[in-house]
Amino acid sequence: MSDKYGPYVQMGILAERMAAHFQTDANLVLEAHLAHYMDEVEVNIAAHRFDHVGFMERIRDRLETALQATSELRRSEFLQAAVARLRDGIDRHQIAAER
């Protein structure tokens, strides 16, 4: 996977765009908006055979960087929630791999 063009880069960009949209549209509900994003992550994981934990870690790392760079409350809220969900996914995949 390329560090510039891998699928995790596209998923990071999607999260950043969804966070910006969440920031500007007060009618969006965090849980539903986040669920849509996480569905996209799961679709990517299901569609490819590669290091799923590494994929989610790279997305998480990118979003943590984006989170540090934002001061907008709703954007930050979405990014924090996405990072937390990715951490949960990483943990689930690591536990499943140990079995």
Salt bridges, closest charged atoms under 4 A:
ASP3 OD1 - ARG58 NH1 3.10
GLU16 OE2 - ARG62 NE 2.82
GLU31 OE2 - ARG85 NH2 2.30
ASP61 OD1 - ARG60 NH2 2.96
GLU64 OE2 - ARG87 NH2 2.46
GLU72 OE1 - ARG75 NE 2.79
